[in-house]
Amino acid sequence: MDLEERTLETMGDRCEVCGAPLTREELEAILEAGGPVLCAVHADEIVPVADEDEPAGAA
């Protein structure tokens, strides 16, 4: 896996899903998070994955 694949030079200024132009705030959030290149609408659809191996309540 190439870790240098996503650099400032290769990061686009459009959402990878819908192609909408990204705002300055969206670009700053992408840089802080380390990607992916998504507009605010599509970034909100990302569900964080828990670090646990088992679902809550399963014991």
C-alpha positions as semicolon CSV with decimal commas, in nm:
position;residue;x (nm);y (nm);z (nm)
1;M;0,000;0,000;0,000
2;D;0,135;0,340;-0,098
3;L;0,117;0,578;0,198
4;E;0,216;0,878;-0,014
5;E;-0,086;0,839;-0,241
6;R;-0,289;1,119;-0,077
7;T;-0,078;1,430;-0,059
8;L;-0,172;1,794;-0,093
9;E;-0,065;1,782;-0,455
10;T;-0,306;1,502;-0,538
11;M;-0,599;1,598;-0,317
12;G;-0,881;1,725;-0,534
13;D;-1,104;2,023;-0,470
14;R;-1,424;1,829;-0,544
15;C;-1,620;1,564;-0,352
16;E;-1,526;1,209;-0,453
17;V;-1,894;1,106;-0,444
18;C;-2,095;1,386;-0,605
19;G;-1,827;1,609;-0,758
20;A;-1,943;1,922;-0,574
21;P;-1,676;2,191;-0,526
22;L;-1,544;2,189;-0,169
23;T;-1,548;2,492;0,058
24;R;-1,245;2,614;0,249
25;E;-1,394;2,469;0,571
26;E;-1,447;2,130;0,407
27;L;-1,089;2,127;0,274
28;E;-0,953;2,215;0,620
29;A;-1,158;1,934;0,779
30;I;-1,025;1,689;0,519
31;L;-0,666;1,790;0,593
32;E;-0,720;1,753;0,969
33;A;-0,891;1,414;0,935
34;G;-0,657;1,283;0,668
35;G;-0,933;1,220;0,412
36;P;-1,144;1,106;0,239
37;V;-1,219;1,399;0,008
38;L;-1,593;1,445;0,071
39;C;-1,831;1,738;0,088
40;A;-2,003;1,807;0,422
41;V;-2,316;1,617;0,314
42;H;-2,129;1,297;0,231
43;A;-1,883;1,333;0,521
44;D;-2,182;1,334;0,759
45;E;-2,288;0,995;0,620
46;I;-1,968;0,825;0,742
47;V;-2,036;0,607;1,047
48;P;-1,743;0,569;1,286
49;V;-1,640;0,211;1,358
50;A;-1,604;0,111;1,723
51;D;-1,273;-0,031;1,841
52;E;-1,448;-0,320;2,014
53;D;-1,456;-0,670;1,870
54;E;-1,801;-0,752;2,011
55;P;-2,124;-0,555;1,979
56;A;-2,250;-0,381;2,293
57;G;-2,457;-0,609;2,514
58;A;-2,307;-0,930;2,375
59;A;-2,126;-1,107;2,656
